[in-house]
Amino acid sequence: MTPTTREECAALDAADPLAPLREEFVLPEGVIYLDGNSLGALPRSTPGRVADMIEREWGQDLIRSWNTAGWWDKPRTLGAKVAPLVGADPDEVVVGDGVSANLFKVLIAALRMSDRSVVLGEAGNFPTDLYVTEGAVGLAGATQRRIDPDGPALGEALAAGDVAVVLLSHVDYRTGTLRDMPGITRTAHDHGALVVWDLCHSAGAVPIDLSGCGADFAVGCTYKYLNAGPGAPAFLYAARRHHPVVDQPLSGWHGHARPFDFTADYEPAPGVSRFLSGSQPLVADAALEASLDVWAKADMDLVRAKSLAMTDLFLRVTGEAGLVSATPLDHGRRGSQVALLQPEEGSGYPIVQALIERGVIGDFRAPDVMRFGFTPLYLRYVDVFDAATALVEVVRTGEWREERFAQRAQVT
């Protein structure tokens, strides 16, 4: 049952099995952070882990750390730590490069596996996915087709019989809508298409079972719900059944079968390692490793249950004030964020800025969405209650109408 008072929220916090994990994070005094779906909070262990990497592994052991500290294998060892969070086996995930580069790799690889030439994507997807797809299809001589994947258009487009690859976000970055990964994957396969899933807004937010649903490829970032820090390396998943035949376009040294033979011609490494290209950002890897060690203590079923309870609470309080949600009320279709539509044209950005001045941090996505992310490892029920109450007050008092809140910053 959704709590109705702050006292009831405090009681839930006292009984919360995830509550001890809050102490694993640095949380500024006087701030309620509802933007972990854009940049996660800092784990307390990260500065020490990064310092050790710089001062000891690099500073003292120097180049020997490629062997003694396991630098060379970091893409695979970190991939193995990400794997349980996305429902994959350890040898199906590697960490390295960014989402854009990894998405390009898997799109071209999937197109090379098919005799078809259409990449089917969603019209409202995150711009990276749209832009990278444009570049990939242009180089491959293929075609991009964009649809609304949450209606009948997906099935109709697949029925045409010319779709090679379907690229979808598991959770819509604007509305927080959670897609039916097993059902969509099955439907795409029934129509002869491969599927690439973007997990940027679902990894660490909702349970994921890539292997169980038969997904082909997936990419995701680690700096949102996984708390690895700004610009942290991304991850890439490739189903084991595709490893023997998959051919990715960025054939760099780290993806070679025997890199230290220094041969002139490229031979892909076995398994998912063939998706690696160049040297990886090892300082950033150290920050990711610190965060993944925290995540190893978390039960994703508990994370999901708390996420739904917190978003229910936020939706109830803000709904009573007339704020309209673009996020589905149905638990089965909701990620771990709430997207509210601006109450009047042009009000969304200044409302969020006025809320930030009150110490409640969310963000705005053009043209009309106020986004609030819910991160169960470090967010409390009382935080959610206080944030929702503050939002309602900002709207009711009209304080957002002050001119200073309308001044756009570079990052919204």
C-alpha positions in Angstrom: 0.0 0.0 0.0 1.3 3.5 -0.9 2.1 5.6 2.2 0.0 8.7 2.7 2.0 10.6 5.3 5.7 11.4 6.0 5.5 9.3 9.2 4.5 6.3 7.2 7.4 6.9 4.8 9.8 7.0 7.7 8.4 3.7 8.9 9.1 2.2 5.5 12.6 3.5 5.6 13.2 1.9 9.0 12.2 -1.5 7.6 13.9 -1.2 4.2 16.3 -4.0 3.6 18.2 -1.8 1.1 18.7 1.0 3.7 22.2 0.1 4.7 23.4 0.6 1.1 22.6 4.3 1.3 25.8 4.6 3.5 27.8 3.4 0.5 27.3 6.8 -1.3 28.3 10.4 -0.9 25.1 12.4 -0.6 25.3 16.2 -0.1 23.5 17.6 2.9 20.3 19.3 2.1 19.9 17.8 -1.4 17.3 15.3 -2.6 18.8 13.7 -5.7 16.3 12.7 -8.3 18.6 12.7 -11.3 20.4 9.4 -10.9 18.8 8.4 -14.2 21.2 10.9 -15.8 24.3 10.8 -13.5 24.5 8.5 -10.5 25.7 9.5 -7.1 29.4 9.0 -6.0 30.1 5.7 -4.2 32.2 6.4 -1.1 34.8 3.8 -2.1 35.4 5.4 -5.5 38.0 8.1 -4.6 40.1 5.5 -2.7 39.9 3.0 -5.5 40.9 5.5 -8.1 43.7 6.9 -6.0 45.1 3.4 -5.5 45.0 2.8 -9.2 46.8 6.1 -9.9 49.3 6.1 -7.0 50.2 2.4 -6.7 49.3 0.6 -9.9 50.4 3.4 -12.2 52.7 5.4 -10.0 54.7 2.5 -8.4 54.2 -0.5 -10.5 54.1 1.3 -13.8 53.8 -0.8 -16.9 54.0 -4.0 -14.9 50.4 -3.4 -13.9 49.2 -4.6 -17.3 50.0 -8.0 -15.9 50.1 -7.6 -12.1 47.0 -5.5 -11.7 45.1 -7.2 -14.5 44.8 -4.1 -16.6 44.7 -6.0 -19.9 41.7 -8.1 -18.8 39.7 -5.3 -17.4 37.2 -5.2 -20.3 36.4 -8.8 -19.5 36.6 -8.9 -15.7 34.4 -5.8 -15.5 32.1 -7.2 -18.1 31.7 -10.3 -16.0 30.6 -8.0 -13.1 28.1 -6.2 -15.2 26.7 -9.5 -16.6 24.5 -10.5 -13.6 22.8 -7.1 -13.7 21.7 -7.6 -17.3 20.9 -11.4 -17.2 23.9 -12.5 -19.2 26.7 -15.0 -18.8 30.2 -13.5 -17.9 31.6 -14.3 -21.3 28.9 -12.4 -23.1 29.7 -8.9 -21.9 32.7 -6.6 -22.3 33.3 -3.1 -20.9 34.9 -0.4 -23.0 34.5 2.6 -25.3 31.3 4.6 -25.2 27.6 3.8 -26.0 27.9 5.5 -29.4 30.9 3.4 -30.5 29.5 0.2 -29.2 26.1 0.9 -30.8 27.9 1.5 -34.1 29.8 -1.8 -33.7 26.7 -3.9 -33.0 24.5 -2.3 -35.7 27.1 -2.9 -38.4 27.8 -6.4 -37.1 24.0 -7.2 -37.2 23.6 -5.8 -40.7 26.5 -8.0 -41.9 24.7 -11.0 -40.5 21.6 -10.4 -42.5 20.7 -10.2 -46.2 18.2 -7.5 -45.4 18.9 -3.7 -45.3 16.5 -2.0 -43.0 17.3 -0.9 -39.4 14.0 -0.4 -37.6 14.2 2.1 -34.7 11.9 4.3 -32.7 11.1 7.9 -33.7 11.5 9.2 -30.1 14.7 7.4 -29.2 17.6 9.1 -27.5 19.5 11.2 -30.1 22.6 9.1 -29.9 20.7 6.1 -31.1 19.2 8.0 -34.0 22.4 9.7 -35.0 24.6 6.6 -34.8 22.0 4.7 -36.8 22.1 7.4 -39.5 25.8 7.0 -39.8 25.8 3.2 -39.7 23.1 2.8 -42.4 24.8 5.4 -44.6 28.1 3.5 -44.5 26.4 0.1 -44.9 24.2 1.1 -47.8 21.2 0.3 -45.6 18.0 2.2 -44.6 16.7 3.6 -41.3 13.0 3.4 -40.6 11.5 5.1 -37.5 8.3 4.1 -35.9 6.3 4.4 -32.6 7.2 1.0 -31.1 4.5 1.1 -28.4 1.6 0.7 -30.9 0.8 -1.5 -33.9 3.4 0.0 -36.1 6.1 -2.4 -34.8 4.3 -5.5 -35.9 3.3 -3.9 -39.2 6.9 -2.9 -40.0 8.2 -6.3 -39.2 5.6 -8.0 -41.3 7.0 -6.2 -44.4 9.8 -8.8 -44.3 12.7 -6.4 -45.0 13.9 -5.6 -41.5 17.4 -6.7 -40.6 17.7 -5.2 -37.2 15.4 -3.7 -34.6 17.0 -1.1 -32.3 14.9 -0.1 -29.2 15.5 1.4 -25.8 14.4 -1.0 -23.0 13.2 2.1 -21.1 12.2 5.2 -22.9 14.4 8.1 -21.8 11.7 10.7 -21.9 8.6 8.9 -20.6 10.1 6.1 -18.5 8.0 3.5 -20.4 9.4 0.0 -20.0 9.2 -2.2 -23.1 8.3 -5.9 -23.2 11.8 -7.2 -24.0 10.8 -10.9 -24.2 7.7 -10.3 -26.3 9.4 -7.8 -28.7 12.5 -10.0 -29.1 10.3 -13.0 -29.8 8.2 -11.1 -32.4 11.3 -9.8 -34.2 12.9 -13.2 -34.4 9.6 -14.7 -35.7 9.9 -12.2 -38.6 13.6 -12.9 -39.2 15.1 -9.8 -37.6 17.9 -9.4 -35.0 17.4 -7.2 -32.0 19.7 -4.6 -30.4 18.6 -3.3 -27.0 19.7 0.0 -25.5 19.9 -0.5 -21.7 21.1 3.0 -20.7 18.0 3.7 -18.7 17.3 0.2 -17.4 20.7 -1.3 -16.3 20.6 -1.0 -12.5 17.0 0.2 -12.6 15.0 -2.8 -13.5 15.7 -6.6 -13.7 17.0 -7.6 -17.1 17.3 -11.1 -18.6 19.0 -10.8 -21.9 19.9 -14.4 -22.2 16.5 -15.6 -21.0 14.6 -13.6 -23.6 17.0 -14.5 -26.4 18.3 -11.0 -27.1 21.0 -10.8 -29.8 22.9 -7.6 -28.8 22.7 -4.9 -26.2 24.6 -1.8 -25.2 24.4 0.3 -22.1 26.1 3.0 -20.1 27.4 2.8 -16.5 27.2 6.4 -15.3 23.5 6.6 -14.6 22.0 4.0 -12.3 25.3 2.1 -12.1 27.1 5.1 -10.5 30.5 4.8 -12.3 31.0 8.6 -12.8 30.7 11.1 -15.7 31.9 9.7 -19.0 32.3 6.2 -17.6 32.9 3.4 -20.0 30.0 1.6 -21.6 29.3 -2.1 -21.9 28.4 -4.3 -24.8 26.5 -7.6 -24.8 26.7 -10.2 -27.6 24.8 -13.5 -27.3 27.2 -16.4 -27.3 25.5 -18.1 -30.2 26.6 -15.2 -32.5 30.3 -15.2 -31.4 31.6 -17.5 -34.1 30.2 -15.5 -37.0 29.9 -11.9 -35.8 32.1 -9.4 -37.6 32.3 -5.9 -36.1 33.8 -2.9 -38.1 36.3 -1.4 -35.6 38.9 -4.1 -35.7 41.5 -2.8 -33.3 44.4 -4.3 -31.6 42.6 -5.2 -28.4 40.1 -7.3 -30.4 42.8 -9.4 -32.0 43.1 -13.1 -31.2 46.8 -12.8 -30.4 47.7 -9.1 -30.0 51.2 -9.6 -28.8 52.2 -11.6 -31.8 52.1 -8.2 -33.6 51.0 -9.7 -36.9 50.1 -7.5 -39.9 46.7 -8.9 -40.5 43.6 -8.9 -38.3 42.2 -12.1 -36.7 39.3 -11.6 -34.4 39.6 -12.8 -30.8 37.3 -15.6 -29.8 34.0 -14.7 -28.0 32.8 -11.2 -27.1 36.4 -9.9 -26.9 36.3 -9.4 -30.7 34.2 -6.4 -30.0 37.1 -4.6 -28.3 39.1 -2.0 -30.3 41.7 0.2 -28.6 43.1 0.7 -25.2 40.6 1.2 -22.4 40.3 4.1 -19.9 41.7 2.4 -16.9 41.3 5.2 -14.5 37.6 5.3 -15.3 37.6 1.5 -15.1 38.7 1.8 -11.4 35.7 4.0 -10.6 33.4 1.5 -12.3 34.9 -1.4 -10.4 34.2 0.4 -7.1 30.6 0.9 -8.0 30.1 -2.6 -9.3 31.4 -3.9 -6.0 28.5 -2.0 -4.3 26.0 -3.4 -6.8 27.2 -6.9 -6.0 25.5 -6.4 -2.6 22.1 -5.5 -4.0 19.2 -7.8 -4.8 17.6 -6.6 -8.0 14.2 -7.9 -7.0 14.3 -5.7 -3.9 15.5 -2.8 -6.0 12.6 -3.2 -8.3 10.0 -3.5 -5.6 11.3 -0.3 -3.9 11.5 1.5 -7.2 7.8 0.8 -7.9 6.8 1.8 -4.4 8.7 5.1 -4.6 7.3 6.0 -8.0 3.8 5.1 -6.8 4.3 7.5 -3.9 5.6 10.3 -6.2 2.8 9.8 -8.7 0.2 9.9 -5.9 1.4 13.2 -4.4 2.0 15.0 -7.6 -1.2 13.6 -9.2 -3.3 15.1 -6.4 -2.0 18.5 -7.4 -3.1 17.9 -11.0 0.3 17.2 -12.5 0.0 14.8 -15.4 2.3 11.9 -15.8 3.7 10.6 -19.1 5.0 7.6 -17.3 2.7 4.5 -17.3 0.8 3.7 -14.1 1.0 0.0 -14.9 3.9 -1.5 -13.0 4.7 -3.8 -15.9 5.3 -0.8 -18.2 7.2 1.5 -15.9 10.9 1.9 -15.5 12.5 3.7 -12.5 11.6 7.3 -13.4 8.6 9.5 -13.4 8.1 12.0 -16.3 5.6 14.8 -15.7 4.3 17.0 -18.4 4.6 20.8 -17.9 1.3 22.2 -16.6 1.4 25.1 -19.1 3.5 25.8 -22.2 7.0 26.8 -21.3 6.7 26.0 -17.6 8.7 22.7 -17.5 12.3 24.1 -17.4 11.7 26.9 -14.9 9.7 24.6 -12.6 12.7 22.2 -12.5 15.1 25.1 -11.9 12.9 26.5 -9.0 12.8 23.0 -7.6 16.6 22.7 -7.8 16.9 25.9 -5.8 14.9 24.2 -3.1 17.5 21.4 -3.1 15.5 18.8 -5.1 17.4 17.9 -8.3 15.6 16.6 -11.4 16.0 17.5 -15.0 14.1 18.7 -18.1 13.9 17.2 -21.5 12.5 19.2 -24.4 9.9 20.0 -25.4 7.7 19.4 -22.4 9.0 16.7 -19.9 10.1 17.1 -16.3 12.1 14.0 -15.4 12.7 12.5 -11.9 14.8 9.4 -11.5 14.4 7.0 -8.6 17.5 5.2 -7.3 16.6 2.7 -4.6 20.2 2.1 -3.3 20.4 5.6 -1.9 17.0 7.2 -2.0 14.6 7.1 0.9 10.8 7.2 1.0 10.9 10.4 3.0 13.1 11.9 0.3 10.4 11.0 -2.3 7.6 12.4 -0.1 9.5 15.7 0.5 10.5 16.1 -3.2 6.9 15.5 -4.4 5.6 18.0 -1.8 8.2 20.6 -2.8 7.2 20.2 -6.5 3.6 20.7 -5.7 4.4 23.8 -3.8 6.5 25.2 -6.6 3.7 24.8 -9.0 0.9 26.1 -6.7 2.8 29.2 -5.5 3.9 30.1 -9.1 7.4 30.8 -7.8 8.7 29.2 -11.0 7.5 32.3 -12.9 10.4 34.4 -11.6 12.5 35.4 -14.6 15.7 33.9 -13.4 14.4 30.4 -13.5 13.8 30.7 -17.3 17.4 31.4 -18.1 18.6 28.2 -19.9 21.8 26.6 -19.0 23.8 24.6 -21.5 22.8 21.3 -19.9 19.1 21.0 -19.0 
